[in-house]
Amino acid sequence: MLVQRVLMPDSPLESWTVLGDKGGIVEPIERYLVYLTDIERSPNTIKAYAHDLKDWFVFLDRRGLDWREVRLEDLGEFVAWLRLPPAGRDGGVTLLPSAEHHCRGDHGQPEAVRGQRSVR
């Protein structure tokens, strides 16, 4: 999928769209981006939504999910998927690093605990 800038003929309006892998417009995304354009949202806002919706639809496509039938668990998996580096989102990574591993400082204590003063 690709986020593409759109310039309106004979108009100063600028917008964004998302093209599918075969080059066609992704209809559900397009309808929402057109709505944002119609209510005069900033082109930068529309661009940000376009990128986020592209990520959402790539995630759904890779899992074989229909956007109209998403469960809460799918949304949680999407958030975890977003935390992966882009190179790891292709399915090659099956285990996320634990938060404990990343927040430990010296002596194996979590950063929030290390350096705390004791109350007397």
Buried (B, 14 or more C-beta within 10 A) or exposed (E): BEBEEBEEEEEEEBBBBBBBEEEEBBEEBBEBBBEBBEEEBEBEEBBBBBBEBBBBBBBBBEEEBEBEEBEEEBEEBBEEBEEBEEEEBEEEEEEEEEEEEEEBEEEEEEEEEEEEEEEE
